[in-house]
Amino acid sequence: MGRDYNPDIRKNNPLYLVRQAQELLNISQSHNNASSLIYACLDLRIALEILDLHTILTSVGNDDRILLIEDSKPKNGIDKIGRKRGVLKERYQLFFQAICEVVGVEGKSFDFKNSKDLQYHLSSYIHSYYMTDDDLKYDSLIMQSAREVINRVITFIKNSLNYTQTSGYVVGLEISTLPEEDKLLLDEWKNTPNMDYEYLKSKIAENVKNRDK
């Protein structure tokens, strides 16, 4: 997901859409333009959905990704495949983060719950059919509150990505490649709510040590 930005060539990646939203914020402020705020909300909603989908895609091999993308297209498709795969749930994401910490690679859990909450807030501006003409004025309370939501979403997206010098990318855990003992530990972790995170990391470290013998 490169950081290069050309407003005339649209790209479906979160960093492009973040930059697009930032440009729209600048336009809205320069011209007192509420429409630019609404379009910024739309682009950021798409960016969050891309993050959701790509997080799911990292859990499967290349052969399965085309099918998952097709399954994601209908209404609420991302939510449906997310529930089916389970990779957007907090316990799965924390397991992935624990593995990264133990083996010393870059990666962090994705806060899907926060993503959905931010999508909900953005939707209140995108679906603006209920707003009055006064609501749609740039200096109205509801339009100015959109700026705060937009900035929160931009921060969330930037913090959710990993980076090289030139691009941002999503990192995940392909379940099928996990050693059997790690799959068993993942199941135990998901089904044992009171298992401590540090204890989980110690069990992962133990599995890694045993494989290195």
Sequence and secondary structure as in RCSB ss.txt:
>XXXX:A:sequence
MGRDYNPDIRKNNPLYLVRQAQELLNISQSHNNASSLIYACLDLRIALEILDLHTILTSVGNDDRILLIEDSKPK
NGIDKIGRKRGVLKERYQLFFQAICEVVGVEGKSFDFKNSKDLQYHLSSYIHSYYMTDDDLKYDSLIMQSAREVI
NRVITFIKNSLNYTQTSGYVVGLEISTLPEEDKLLLDEWKNTPNMDYEYLKSKIAENVKNRDK
>XXXX:A:secstr
 B    TTS   SHHHHHHHHHHHHHHHHHHT HHHHHHHHHHHHHHHHHHHHHHHHTTS HHHHHHHHHHHSST
THHHHHHHHH TTSHHHHHHHHHHHHHHT       HHHHHHHHHHHHHHHSGGG  TTTTSTTSHHHHHHHHHH
HHHHHHHHHHSEE SSBEE     GGGS HHHHHHHHHHHH TT  HHHHHHHHHHHHHHHH 
